[in-house]
Amino acid sequence: MANDRPSELVDEIDVIRDRLADTVDALIDRSNPKNIARRSLADVKGRFVDETGSPKLEVILPLVGGVVAVIAGIVVVRRFLR
């Protein structure tokens, strides 16, 4: 029985080492700048495009309207300050 205990510990250490290696690999993958950029682009695209590839007008139109309103406000303020 004493001989079984060290081999069990070695097996457990191997399992822990493999799990740790997987965790380190996952952290390296998550922190890769290219992967970060790819995920960010996918997040932004997901906000404006649905699963079928069609634009989400309910999100895009208010955003465009807001941009137009800000630009119009800037133009009005600049003309007023002249």
Secondary structure by P-SEA (a helix, b strand, c coil): caaaaaaaaaaaaaaaaaaaaaaaaaaaaaacaaaaaaaaaaaaaaaccccccccaaaaaaaaaaaaaaaaaaaaaaaaaac
